[in-house]
Amino acid sequence: MEEVKKVMLVILALLRVTMAWSVVQPQVPCFFIFGDSLVDNGNNNNILTLARANYRPYGIDFPRAAPGRFTNGHTMVDILAQLLGFRDLIPPHAVARGAEVLRGLNFASGAAGLREETGNNLGQHYPFYEQVDHFRNTVQLMRRIFRGNTTRLSDHLSKCIYFVGMGSNDYLNNYFMPDMYTTSYQYSPRTYATLLLQDYSRQLTDMYDLGARKIAIAGIGQIGCIPYELARNSNRNNNKKTKGTVCNEKINKAISMFNTGLVQMVNRFNSELPDAKFIYINTYESSKDIVGNAASYGFSVIDKGCCGVGRNNGQITCLPLQTPCEDRSSYLFWDAFHPTDAANIVYANKAYNSTSPSDVCPMNIRQLAMA
């Protein structure tokens, strides 16, 4: 086990160096990001919300001060940006200015969902439709930068990659929070998934109409197995030997319905929208693979957060100035909800390089960049 761990640490170190220096020119001119706290890089820092991470120990392994990422270091899209050849990380929409927008922006917002009310229990945030509105305003700015040359603008936008990862909060901070939201009383899991997918489809169509062509859609992961849900599920489990280790399969089953519809939507877009190239990133199956083969990926702790309070370090998420675990590269989860930097590297590499249909389909992000 120790030897495997050492090898993984060397690989991670080499990967960082390679990503930082090996590619001179980006493989695509720009990279736009839409999503929630899994990929938010600071858009929530200055709004009234509990869903922000601009305090230590968040970002403890990030090169600069706590940047607002919900992990100890880099997010999955940070790693993807480096794999795509960007020498600098994609800036958050909240602070980007001027011509900086030409190489892409991160619109993601912690607590955001497909539904407008999702995440309101945590305070202010930018739902997916607002993120798309921000992109619409950005396209208008880019049109001015291109001096009204719509041909050049359309060509530029068509070559960019667009990462979209939505839906987790529509379950965690909506449907499966019946004390705060009524959706679980109003809709069956299947009907709810259908409604979410209808909202998703409308916003993605708007992105396409604005010029997006190469779009990577990330499915929802096994959130029934995150430390927060493992801790909650332990209260329903009377077996002392398995307390804190049993996933909430009710949530996982509901998510599987959504993900199945998401694959169908990706296929429909590819067949109906001219020049569209949508891909599906199967985060659910990737997370199952990582948990099932944790040691081979260098992880020895897969059921608790590196930083947090209570059972599984998942009952209360990482608190300001709390001391996290020391060996963060051996933990799959950073806090009650989010992966560590080391886990994000694995997820990003699967999305970028994998040729397995269980990870990505119909192609990976590297192939999408060249398409």
C-alpha positions as CSV (number, residue, x, y, z in Angstrom):
1,M,0.0,0.0,0.0
2,E,2.8,2.5,0.9
3,E,4.6,1.7,-2.3
4,V,1.4,2.4,-4.4
5,K,0.9,5.6,-2.5
6,K,4.4,6.8,-3.2
7,V,4.0,6.0,-6.9
8,M,0.8,8.0,-7.0
9,L,2.4,11.0,-5.3
10,V,5.2,11.0,-7.9
11,I,2.7,10.7,-10.7
12,L,0.7,13.6,-9.3
13,A,3.8,15.7,-9.0
14,L,4.9,14.9,-12.5
15,L,1.4,15.6,-13.9
16,R,1.4,19.1,-12.4
17,V,4.7,19.9,-14.0
18,T,3.7,18.5,-17.3
19,M,0.3,20.3,-17.3
20,A,2.0,23.6,-16.4
21,W,4.8,23.6,-19.0
22,S,4.3,21.0,-21.7
23,V,1.8,22.9,-23.9
24,V,2.7,26.3,-25.3
25,Q,-0.6,27.0,-27.1
26,P,-4.0,26.1,-25.7
27,Q,-5.8,23.4,-27.7
28,V,-8.9,25.6,-27.9
29,P,-9.1,29.4,-27.8
30,C,-11.4,29.5,-24.7
31,F,-13.0,27.5,-22.0
32,F,-16.3,28.4,-20.4
33,I,-17.5,26.8,-17.2
34,F,-21.0,26.5,-15.7
35,G,-21.9,24.6,-12.5
36,D,-22.1,24.6,-8.8
37,S,-19.6,24.3,-5.9
38,L,-17.8,21.4,-7.5
39,V,-16.3,23.9,-10.0
40,D,-17.0,27.3,-8.5
41,N,-13.7,29.3,-8.2
42,G,-14.8,32.4,-6.3
43,N,-18.0,33.7,-7.8
44,N,-19.8,33.5,-4.4
45,N,-17.0,35.2,-2.5
46,N,-18.7,38.6,-2.2
47,I,-22.4,37.8,-2.0
48,L,-24.6,37.0,1.0
49,T,-24.4,33.3,1.3
50,L,-23.3,30.3,3.4
51,A,-22.1,28.6,0.2
52,R,-18.7,30.1,-0.1
53,A,-15.2,28.9,0.6
54,N,-13.0,32.0,0.7
55,Y,-11.5,31.1,4.1
56,R,-8.9,28.7,5.4
57,P,-8.4,25.8,5.4
58,Y,-10.1,25.8,2.0
59,G,-7.4,26.4,-0.6
60,I,-4.7,25.3,1.9
61,D,-2.8,23.6,-1.0
62,F,-3.6,26.2,-3.6
63,P,-0.6,28.4,-4.6
64,R,-2.3,31.6,-3.4
65,A,-4.6,32.7,-0.6
66,A,-7.9,31.0,-0.1
67,P,-9.5,31.6,-3.6
68,G,-13.1,30.5,-3.1
69,R,-12.7,26.9,-4.3
70,F,-14.6,24.3,-2.3
71,T,-11.5,22.0,-1.9
72,N,-8.0,22.0,-0.6
73,G,-6.4,22.9,-4.0
74,H,-7.6,22.7,-7.6
75,T,-11.0,21.8,-8.9
76,M,-11.7,19.4,-11.7
77,V,-12.0,22.3,-14.2
78,D,-8.8,23.8,-13.1
79,I,-7.1,20.6,-14.0
80,L,-9.0,20.4,-17.3
81,A,-7.9,23.9,-18.1
82,Q,-4.2,22.9,-17.6
83,L,-4.7,19.7,-19.6
84,L,-6.1,21.9,-22.4
85,G,-2.9,23.9,-22.4
86,F,-4.0,27.1,-20.6
87,R,-1.0,28.5,-18.7
88,D,-3.3,30.5,-16.4
89,L,-6.5,29.2,-14.8
90,I,-9.8,30.4,-16.1
91,P,-10.9,33.4,-14.0
92,P,-14.3,33.7,-12.2
93,H,-16.9,35.8,-14.0
94,A,-17.2,38.0,-10.8
95,V,-13.8,39.5,-11.3
96,A,-12.9,39.1,-15.0
97,R,-12.5,42.3,-17.0
98,G,-12.1,43.4,-20.6
99,A,-10.4,41.2,-23.2
100,E,-9.7,38.6,-20.5
101,V,-13.1,37.1,-21.4
102,L,-11.8,36.0,-24.8
103,R,-10.1,33.0,-23.3
104,G,-13.1,32.0,-21.2
105,L,-14.8,32.5,-17.9
106,N,-16.0,30.5,-15.0
107,F,-19.7,31.2,-14.2
108,A,-20.2,28.5,-11.6
109,S,-21.8,29.2,-8.3
110,G,-21.9,27.2,-5.1
111,A,-25.5,26.0,-4.2
112,A,-26.7,26.6,-7.8
113,G,-29.2,24.3,-9.4
114,L,-31.3,24.0,-12.5
115,R,-34.4,25.2,-10.6
116,E,-34.5,28.8,-9.4
117,E,-35.4,28.0,-5.8
118,T,-32.7,25.3,-5.4
119,G,-30.1,26.3,-2.8
120,N,-32.0,29.2,-1.4
121,N,-31.6,27.6,2.1
122,L,-27.9,28.6,1.8
123,G,-28.4,32.2,0.7
124,Q,-27.6,34.0,-2.5
125,H,-26.1,32.3,-5.5
126,Y,-26.4,32.2,-9.3
127,P,-28.8,29.5,-10.7
128,F,-28.0,28.0,-14.0
129,Y,-30.3,30.3,-15.9
130,E,-28.5,33.3,-14.4
131,Q,-25.1,31.8,-15.4
132,V,-26.4,31.5,-19.0
133,D,-27.5,35.2,-18.8
134,H,-24.0,36.0,-17.7
135,F,-22.7,34.2,-20.7
136,R,-25.1,36.1,-22.9
137,N,-23.8,39.4,-21.6
138,T,-20.2,38.1,-22.1
139,V,-21.0,37.3,-25.8
140,Q,-22.3,40.9,-26.2
141,L,-19.0,42.2,-24.7
142,M,-17.0,39.9,-27.0
143,R,-19.0,41.2,-30.0
144,R,-17.8,44.7,-29.1
145,I,-14.2,43.4,-28.8
146,F,-14.5,41.9,-32.3
147,R,-15.8,45.3,-33.5
148,G,-19.2,43.8,-34.5
149,N,-17.6,41.1,-36.8
150,T,-20.2,38.4,-36.1
151,T,-18.3,35.9,-38.4
152,R,-15.1,36.1,-36.4
153,L,-17.1,36.0,-33.1
154,S,-19.1,32.9,-34.2
155,D,-15.9,31.2,-35.3
156,H,-14.2,31.9,-32.0
157,L,-17.2,30.7,-29.9
158,S,-17.6,27.5,-32.0
159,K,-14.0,26.4,-31.2
160,C,-14.3,26.9,-27.4
161,I,-15.1,24.1,-25.0
162,Y,-18.1,24.6,-22.6
163,F,-18.2,22.5,-19.4
164,V,-21.5,22.2,-17.7
165,G,-22.1,20.3,-14.4
166,M,-25.5,20.9,-12.9
167,G,-28.1,19.0,-10.9
168,S,-26.5,17.9,-7.6
169,N,-28.1,20.7,-5.6
170,D,-31.5,20.1,-7.1
171,Y,-31.4,16.8,-5.1
172,L,-29.2,17.7,-2.1
173,N,-30.6,21.2,-1.5
174,N,-34.1,20.8,-2.8
175,Y,-35.8,17.4,-3.5
176,F,-34.2,15.5,-0.5
177,M,-34.7,18.4,1.9
178,P,-38.4,18.0,2.5
179,D,-38.4,20.3,5.6
180,M,-37.4,23.2,3.3
181,Y,-38.8,22.3,-0.1
182,T,-42.1,20.8,-1.3
183,T,-40.8,19.2,-4.5
184,S,-40.6,15.7,-3.1
185,Y,-44.3,15.9,-2.1
186,Q,-45.3,17.3,-5.5
187,Y,-43.4,15.0,-7.8
188,S,-42.2,11.4,-8.1
189,P,-38.4,11.0,-8.6
190,R,-39.1,10.2,-12.3
191,T,-41.3,13.2,-12.8
192,Y,-38.9,15.5,-11.0
193,A,-36.0,14.2,-13.2
194,T,-38.1,14.9,-16.3
195,L,-38.8,18.5,-15.1
196,L,-35.1,19.1,-14.4
197,L,-34.1,17.8,-17.8
198,Q,-36.7,20.1,-19.5
199,D,-35.1,23.1,-17.7
200,Y,-31.6,21.8,-18.6
201,S,-32.6,21.4,-22.3
202,R,-33.9,25.0,-22.5
203,Q,-30.8,26.6,-21.1
204,L,-28.4,24.4,-23.2
205,T,-30.4,25.3,-26.3
206,D,-29.9,29.0,-25.3
207,M,-26.2,28.4,-25.1
208,Y,-26.2,26.8,-28.5
209,D,-28.1,29.7,-29.9
210,L,-25.4,32.1,-28.5
211,G,-22.7,30.2,-30.3
212,A,-21.6,27.2,-28.1
213,R,-20.9,24.1,-30.1
214,K,-18.5,21.9,-28.1
215,I,-20.3,21.2,-24.9
216,A,-19.2,18.7,-22.2
217,I,-22.1,17.7,-19.8
218,A,-21.1,16.2,-16.5
219,G,-23.6,13.8,-15.0
220,I,-24.3,13.8,-11.2
221,G,-22.0,11.6,-9.2
222,Q,-22.9,9.2,-6.4
223,I,-24.0,11.8,-3.9
224,G,-25.8,9.2,-1.9
225,C,-22.3,8.1,-0.9
226,I,-20.7,11.4,0.1
227,P,-19.7,11.8,3.7
228,Y,-22.7,14.0,4.4
229,E,-25.1,11.3,3.3
230,L,-23.1,8.5,4.9
231,A,-23.4,10.3,8.2
232,R,-27.1,11.0,7.8
233,N,-27.8,7.4,6.7
234,S,-26.0,6.1,9.8
235,N,-28.8,7.4,11.9
236,R,-31.2,5.0,10.1
237,N,-28.8,2.1,10.4
238,N,-28.8,0.0,13.6
239,N,-25.9,-2.2,12.6
240,K,-22.9,-0.8,14.5
241,K,-20.4,-2.5,12.2
242,T,-21.7,-0.7,9.1
243,K,-22.6,2.7,10.6
244,G,-21.3,5.5,8.5
245,T,-20.4,3.2,5.6
246,V,-23.8,2.6,3.9
247,C,-24.8,4.8,1.0
248,N,-28.3,6.4,0.6
249,E,-29.5,4.4,-2.3
250,K,-32.8,6.2,-2.5
251,I,-30.8,9.3,-3.6
252,N,-28.6,7.3,-5.9
253,K,-31.6,5.7,-7.7
254,A,-33.2,9.1,-8.2
255,I,-29.9,10.5,-9.6
256,S,-29.6,7.5,-12.0
257,M,-33.0,8.4,-13.5
258,F,-31.7,11.9,-14.1
259,N,-28.4,10.7,-15.6
260,T,-30.1,8.3,-17.9
261,G,-32.2,11.2,-19.3
262,L,-29.1,13.3,-19.6
263,V,-27.5,10.8,-21.9
264,Q,-30.6,10.7,-24.0
265,M,-30.6,14.5,-24.2
266,V,-26.9,14.6,-25.3
267,N,-27.7,12.1,-28.0
268,R,-30.7,14.1,-29.2
269,F,-28.8,17.3,-29.3
270,N,-26.0,15.7,-31.4
271,S,-28.6,14.4,-33.9
272,E,-30.8,17.5,-34.1
273,L,-28.6,20.6,-33.7
274,P,-26.3,21.4,-36.7
275,D,-22.6,21.3,-35.9
276,A,-23.3,20.4,-32.3
277,K,-20.8,18.2,-30.5
278,F,-22.1,17.3,-27.0
279,I,-20.4,14.7,-24.8
280,Y,-21.4,13.1,-21.6
281,I,-19.0,12.8,-18.7
282,N,-20.2,9.9,-16.6
283,T,-19.2,11.1,-13.1
284,Y,-21.5,8.5,-11.5
285,E,-19.6,5.5,-13.0
286,S,-16.2,7.2,-12.5
287,S,-16.9,7.7,-8.8
288,K,-18.0,4.1,-8.5
289,D,-14.7,3.0,-10.1
290,I,-12.6,5.2,-7.9
291,V,-14.3,4.0,-4.7
292,G,-14.1,0.3,-5.9
293,N,-10.4,0.6,-6.8
294,A,-9.4,3.2,-4.3
295,A,-6.0,1.8,-3.5
296,S,-4.9,1.7,-7.1
297,Y,-5.7,5.5,-7.3
298,G,-3.8,6.1,-4.1
299,F,-6.8,6.6,-1.7
300,S,-7.0,4.9,1.6
301,V,-9.9,7.0,3.1
302,I,-13.1,7.1,1.0
303,D,-15.9,7.4,3.5
304,K,-15.0,10.6,5.4
305,G,-13.9,14.2,4.8
306,C,-10.4,15.4,5.4
307,C,-12.0,18.4,7.1
308,G,-15.3,18.5,8.9
309,V,-17.2,17.7,12.1
310,G,-19.1,14.7,13.4
311,R,-19.5,11.2,12.0
312,N,-17.6,10.7,8.8
313,N,-16.4,14.4,9.2
314,G,-19.7,14.9,7.3
315,Q,-22.3,16.1,9.7
316,I,-20.9,19.7,9.6
317,T,-18.7,20.8,6.8
318,C,-15.2,22.3,7.2
319,L,-15.2,25.2,9.6
320,P,-13.1,28.4,9.4
321,L,-9.5,27.8,10.6
322,Q,-10.2,24.1,11.4
323,T,-7.2,21.9,11.2
324,P,-7.7,19.4,8.3
325,C,-6.1,16.0,7.9
326,E,-2.4,15.9,7.2
327,D,-2.2,13.4,4.4
328,R,-4.8,15.0,2.1
329,S,-3.7,13.0,-1.0
330,S,-4.9,9.8,0.6
331,Y,-8.5,11.2,1.1
332,L,-11.1,11.0,-1.6
333,F,-13.2,13.7,0.0
334,W,-12.0,17.1,1.2
335,D,-15.2,18.0,3.2
336,A,-18.7,16.7,3.7
337,F,-19.5,17.2,0.0
338,H,-16.5,17.9,-2.2
339,P,-13.5,15.9,-3.6
340,T,-9.9,16.6,-2.7
341,D,-7.4,18.1,-5.1
342,A,-6.0,14.6,-5.6
343,A,-9.5,13.2,-6.5
344,N,-10.1,16.1,-8.9
345,I,-7.0,15.2,-10.8
346,V,-8.3,11.7,-11.3
347,Y,-11.8,12.9,-12.4
348,A,-10.3,15.4,-14.8
349,N,-7.9,12.8,-16.4
350,K,-10.8,10.4,-16.9
351,A,-12.8,13.2,-18.6
352,Y,-9.9,14.3,-20.7
353,N,-8.1,11.0,-21.6
354,S,-10.4,8.0,-21.0
355,T,-11.5,6.0,-24.0
356,S,-14.0,3.9,-21.9
357,P,-17.7,4.6,-22.6
358,S,-18.3,4.1,-18.9
359,D,-16.3,7.4,-18.3
360,V,-17.1,9.5,-21.4
361,C,-19.2,9.2,-24.5
362,P,-19.2,9.6,-27.5
363,M,-15.7,11.0,-27.0
364,N,-13.4,12.5,-24.4
365,I,-12.6,16.2,-23.9
366,R,-9.2,15.8,-25.6
367,Q,-11.0,14.5,-28.7
368,L,-13.7,17.1,-28.4
369,A,-11.0,19.8,-28.5
370,M,-9.7,18.4,-31.8
371,A,-13.1,17.8,-33.3
